[in-house]
Amino acid sequence: MIYITRRERFNAAHRLWNANWSEEKNREVFGLCSNIHGHNWELIVTVKGEINPDTGFVMDLKVLSKLMKEEIIDKVDHTFLNEDVEFLRGKFPSTEVFAVEIWKILAPVIKETYNSTLHCIKLIETPNHYVEYFGE
């Protein structure tokens, strides 16, 4: 088993806000993040599988890059995640939820179309924090 990884970058804004809470409670829990704010995000996708003897690849990294751009980046870049992104509509736009929703999109395509397995989604929101999701 071998693992390959691709990183793509995008910019997007979000607001951490629970509509069921008061403004005071939102500000208490989310602080400045209760305001609309943006990030320079990084999406890192790791795929695992066996090396194809004909290509030497687990999956062509150019193909993985194209898939990431078409399925995720093109849909989220320069958007307001709370309102503009269909696959996040009605969901809380935390980094954790965002990573899980990305997994739901990429995992089946990678499995069915490219005969590889999505191993990990790493979504970096700031230089100081990120989430990793392994589909568990």
Salt bridges, closest charged atoms under 4 A:
GLU8 OE2 - ARG6 NE 2.80
GLU23 OE2 - ARG27 NE 3.25
GLU42 OE1 - ARG7 NH1 3.24
GLU70 OE2 - LYS66 NZ 3.24
GLU71 OE1 - LYS75 NZ 3.81
ASP77 OD1 - HIS78 ND1 2.99
GLU86 OE1 - ARG89 NH2 3.24
GLU101 OE1 - LYS91 NZ 3.93
GLU101 OE2 - LYS104 NZ 3.04
GLU125 OE2 - HIS14 NE2 3.07
GLU125 OE2 - HIS39 NE2 2.77
GLU125 OE1 - HIS129 NE2 2.95
